Amino acid sequence: MTSNESKYRVEIEERFILVALEPSFSTAQWGEIESLGTELLSRMEGQKAPVLIVDLSALSYIGSSMVALVVRLWKAIKEKNGRIVVINSHPVVLEVLQIAGLHKVWPIVKTRDEAFVELGIKAGSTGFLSGIFKSVFKK
């Protein structure tokens, strides 16, 4: 992996946080995965009903540690009456989520546009869609 290759991207907008996991994240150590979870949870701390979009569309594989990360985030969001939507288009990733029974607790959609529809976010009403972010960071 080169130093320019990111493992994930986080986009923070006024109405939601989007985390996009990249294929190189599958080789991350548990400490790095846990650190990302802690970072995201701290950014949602002050929100009454946080909204998280987890974009897995770049993945063709999802390991148990990545599933554990999303479950950790979901549990914290659920406690605050927030919402989570997962974006996935790969059949192997979907199969893992289905075997774990997570397709019954999270909406799983194929595109970002479908995620926004699921959340009731209209096109053009977000900084995300207009290209203006509060914060974007990669690792």
N, C-alpha and C positions, 0 to 999 in steps of 0.2 A: 504494500500500500504506500502510495506517495503521500507526502505531507499535505498536498493540496486536495486529497480525496477526503470528503466529509463523510462522517458516519451517520449524521442526522442533521436536520435543519428544523429550527423552531421559529415560527412566525407568530408574533404577538400583536393582536389587533384589539380594538376596544371591546368587541363583543365576543371574542373567542381566542383560543390559542390553538395553533396547528403545529403538530410535530410530525415530520416526515422522516421515517427511518430508511436509511440507505442499506444496500446489500452488505457493505463493509461493516455495518453494525453487528452482523451475525458473529463476527470474530471478537467482539468486545468482551472484556473481562467483566465479571459481575460487579465489581466496584464502579466501573464506568457506567454501567447500566443503572445501578442504584443511584449514582450521582445525577444522572439525567432526570430520574424520577424525583429526586429531592429538589432539584432546580425547578422543575415544572410545578411541583406542589407548592413551593415557596412563592412562585409567581401567581398562583391561584389563591393564595392564603386569604387575601382581603376580599375576595369575591363572594357574594352571597350565593349565587347559583352559577358556578363556573361552567363554561362550555369548552370542550376539547374535541378537536378533530385529529384523529390518528391516521396518518396516511401511510399505508403499507404497500401502496401500488408499485413501488420499485422493487419489492421483494418477490423472490420465487421460492423462498424458504423462510420459515419463522421458527426459531428455537424456543425452548421452554423459558429461557431467561427473558426473551423479548415478550413472550406472552405474560410472564409474571409482572413485567414492567407495566403493561397495559392494564392488567387486573389491579395492580396497586393504585394506578391513577384512577381507574373507574371506581374503586371502593371509596377513595377520598372524595371524588366528585359526587357520588351517590349520597354520601353523608350530608352534603350541602345542597341536595336537591338540584344538582347540576345535570348536564347532559353530555354524552359522549357519542360520537359517530366514528365508525371505522371505515376507511376507504381501502378496498382491496379488489384486485382484478385477477389474481392468480389462483387457479384451482387448488394447488397444493396448500397454499396459505389458508384458503377458505376451508379446506378439509381439516386442517389442524384446529381452526377455530370451531368448526362444527363438532369434531370429536370431543373437544373440551366443553361443548355446550354453550359457548359464548355467543353464538349466533342468535340464541334465545334472549340474551340480555342486552346486546348492543345492536343498534341498526348497522348493518354492513352494506355499503353502497359501492358502486364501481368507479365513480368519478367525484371530483371536488364539487362540481355543479350539483350533483345529487346530494352531497353532504349538506350544502347550503340549503337546498330545498327541504331536506329532512329537518333542518334546524329552523326553518322559516326565515332565513336570511335572504333578502332580495338582492339580485345582481345590481351592482353600482352603489349599494348602501353601506358597503364596508370598505375600510382602508385596504383590505386584502385584495378585493376585486379591482380597486382603482390604483393599486400599486403603492399605496402609502401605508407604511407599517409604523407602529409604535416602536417595535424592536424586532430585529432579525438576528439570529446568531446560528453559527454552524460549528460543528465539532467533528 
